[in-house]
Amino acid sequence: MSRRCEPVIGRQSAPNSWLEARITALLTLWIASDDHASTEGTRDTAKLLGRLPQKTRRAIEAVKLEGKSVAETAARYGMSESNVKISIHRGLKAQASFIGRNGDA
């Protein structure tokens, strides 16, 4: 039985990409809304991001939360564009793994 994965824009989906895409969407929603749940979501997001190495955390914050391009982020932090993409992928994968093991942030 194959597991259905939601596609990630611009590339073939990997087995965990659907979870990474959902985490990205949740991070964006938590930051964008301004109610009490958002405050808790922001705290949960900060807790998850705090578990990541600084380079990875900065890449995710810049691209996924601030809406910066990969090129802008690479220039800002002195990284290659490939390294920014890899850091984001690995960071989201680590967050997905943590959430999967613990059921929540």
NORRADA-V649908 format. One record per helix or strand of 2 or more residues. SS is the DSSP state (a for helix, b for strand). FROM is the first residue (numbers start at 1). TO is the last residue. Records with the same first field share a line. If there is no record, write none. Layout:
SS: FROM-TO / FROM-TO
This chain:
a: 17-32 / 36-50 / 54-65 / 70-77 / 81-102
